[in-house]
């Protein structure tokens, strides 16, 4: 699922901010698949969440991360995503982590203002906040148009 929807900067669910900027480097907090503050998918991948639904969750999570990162830009800048980490809450025997992370990569690859793909890590974990199946964090660069 590649999303073209406009998303507001997610409201933090704890004591942190959605993104920071130091010079031209922008880092986002980990973003989960929330829409209007509500998780749209919960559970572990390979248990309650199947691969297709996990990919959709990763797409929404990266869309939220892009919203947070884009809020740090000046009007004459655009993002160049350098690194993406996709955390996947998964069953012990689930190994298709890269396939889940591809859901997030597909969003980045399809966006005309963000050419190319970042370096990426897909990490299996036992649990994520509020039983989210995925969490995505970006490191990006603010580039002058």
LONU-266651 format. One line per field, with one value per residue (C-alpha): residue in one letter; x, y negated, z negated. Coordinates in Angstrom, 2 decimals, always signed. Each point is the difference from the previous one (the first is absolute). Example, Ala and Ser with C-alpha at 12.3 -4.5 7.8 and 13.67 -1.06 7.14 Angstrom:
<pts>
aa: [A;S] $
X: [+12.30;+1.37] $
Y: [+4.50;-3.44] $
Z: [-7.80;+0.66] $
</pts>
This chain:
<pts>
aa: [X;X;X;X;X;X;X;X;X;X;X;X;X;X;X;X;X;X;X;X;X;X;X;X;X;X;X;X;X;X;X;X;X;X;X;X;X;X;X;X;X;X;X;X;X;X;X;X;X;X;X;X;X;X;X;X;X;X;X;X;X;X;X;X;X;X;X;X;X;X;X;X;X;X;X;X;X;X;X;X;X;X;X;X;X;X;X;X;X;X;X;X;X;X;X;X;X;X;X;X;X;X;X;X;X;X;X;X;X;X;X;X;X;X;X;X;X;X;X;X;X;X;X;X;X;X;X;X;X;X;X;X;X;X;X;X;X;X;X;X;X;X;X;X;X] $
X: [+0.00;+1.61;-1.66;-0.32;-2.11;+0.94;+0.76;+0.29;+3.07;-0.77;-0.55;+2.53;-1.41;+2.65;+2.69;+1.77;-0.34;-0.80;+3.23;+3.19;+2.29;+3.71;+1.42;-1.40;-0.52;-3.53;-0.78;-3.49;-1.29;-1.26;-3.40;-2.70;-2.93;-2.34;-2.69;-1.44;+1.83;-1.46;+1.89;-1.61;+1.74;+1.03;+1.69;+3.09;+0.86;-0.21;-2.51;-3.03;+1.30;+0.69;+2.71;-2.25;-1.49;+3.49;+1.19;-2.97;+0.84;+3.62;-1.23;-2.14;+2.79;+2.49;-2.63;-0.23;+3.79;+0.12;-2.59;+2.13;+3.21;-1.64;-1.19;+3.67;+0.63;+0.24;-2.18;+2.92;+1.10;-0.98;+0.91;+2.61;-0.53;+3.36;-0.88;-3.13;-0.39;-3.12;-0.71;-2.40;-1.74;-0.16;-0.54;+3.16;-0.08;-0.78;+2.99;-1.43;+1.10;+1.28;-3.34;-1.77;+2.53;-0.60;-3.43;+1.77;+2.62;-2.73;-1.41;+3.41;+0.72;-3.34;+0.25;+1.20;+1.62;+2.10;+2.00;+1.85;-0.14;+1.79;+2.22;-2.31;-0.06;-2.88;+0.11;-2.22;-1.03;-2.28;-2.21;-0.59;-2.01;-3.72;+0.40;+0.82;+1.26;+2.58;+1.88;+2.01;+2.75;+1.66;+3.22;-0.22;+1.80;-1.58;+1.09;-0.42;-2.17] $
Y: [+0.00;-3.24;-2.97;-3.47;-1.32;-3.18;+0.78;-2.36;+0.23;+2.75;-1.13;+1.61;+2.62;-0.64;-2.42;-0.58;-1.99;+1.43;-1.16;-1.94;-1.92;-0.67;-1.89;+1.77;+3.33;+0.90;+2.97;+1.23;+1.78;+3.51;-0.25;+2.65;+0.59;-2.60;-1.96;-2.96;+1.24;+3.52;+3.18;+1.54;+3.36;+1.78;+3.30;+1.96;+0.71;+3.69;+0.43;-2.36;-2.09;+1.49;-1.16;-2.16;-1.82;-0.48;-1.58;-2.38;-0.85;-0.72;-2.26;-2.02;-0.17;-1.40;-2.46;-1.26;-0.21;-1.99;-2.43;-0.54;-0.43;-2.31;-2.30;-0.79;-1.32;-3.57;-0.89;+0.29;+3.45;+3.60;+3.27;+2.48;+3.10;+1.46;+2.78;+1.83;+2.46;+2.16;+1.80;+2.93;+1.60;+3.58;+3.60;+1.92;+1.95;-2.97;-0.78;-2.10;-3.27;-1.48;+0.68;-1.99;-2.84;-0.11;-1.46;-3.09;-0.04;+0.07;-3.28;-1.68;+1.40;-1.21;-3.58;-2.38;-2.47;+2.68;+1.76;+3.18;+2.24;-0.34;+2.55;+2.21;+2.34;+2.35;+1.14;+2.61;-0.81;+1.55;-3.06;-3.57;-2.84;+0.74;+3.36;-1.66;+2.50;-2.41;-3.17;-2.04;-2.56;-2.15;-1.93;-2.51;-2.99;-3.37;-0.77;-3.33;+0.24] $
Z: [+0.00;+1.10;-1.56;+1.49;-2.85;-1.82;-3.62;-2.95;-2.19;-2.51;-3.57;-2.37;-2.33;-2.63;-1.09;+3.33;+3.23;+3.47;+1.65;-0.59;+2.30;-0.40;+2.95;+3.05;-1.77;-1.05;-2.25;-0.77;-3.03;+0.64;+1.70;-0.22;+2.36;-1.46;+1.74;-1.94;-3.08;+0.07;+0.88;+3.06;-0.46;-3.20;-0.71;+0.95;+3.62;+0.71;-2.81;+0.09;+2.93;+3.44;+2.39;+2.20;-2.99;-1.47;+3.25;-0.10;-3.60;+0.98;+2.82;-2.42;-2.59;+2.52;+1.23;-3.58;-0.23;+3.24;-1.38;-3.11;+2.01;+2.56;-2.77;-0.69;+3.53;+1.19;+3.04;+2.46;-1.23;+0.59;-1.71;+1.05;-2.12;-0.98;-2.43;-1.09;-2.85;-0.03;-3.26;+0.33;-2.95;+1.16;-0.94;-0.86;+3.27;+2.29;+2.23;+2.87;-1.61;+3.26;+1.68;-2.73;+0.27;+3.77;-0.80;-1.35;+2.77;+2.64;-1.36;+0.21;+3.47;+1.38;-1.24;+2.75;-2.44;-1.67;+2.72;-0.89;-2.99;-3.33;-1.64;-2.05;-2.97;-0.80;-3.62;-1.64;-3.57;-2.61;-0.69;+1.10;-1.61;-0.43;+1.80;+3.35;+2.58;+1.48;-0.86;+2.51;-0.69;+2.67;+0.30;+2.83;+1.42;+0.79;+3.57;+1.75;+3.11] $
</pts>
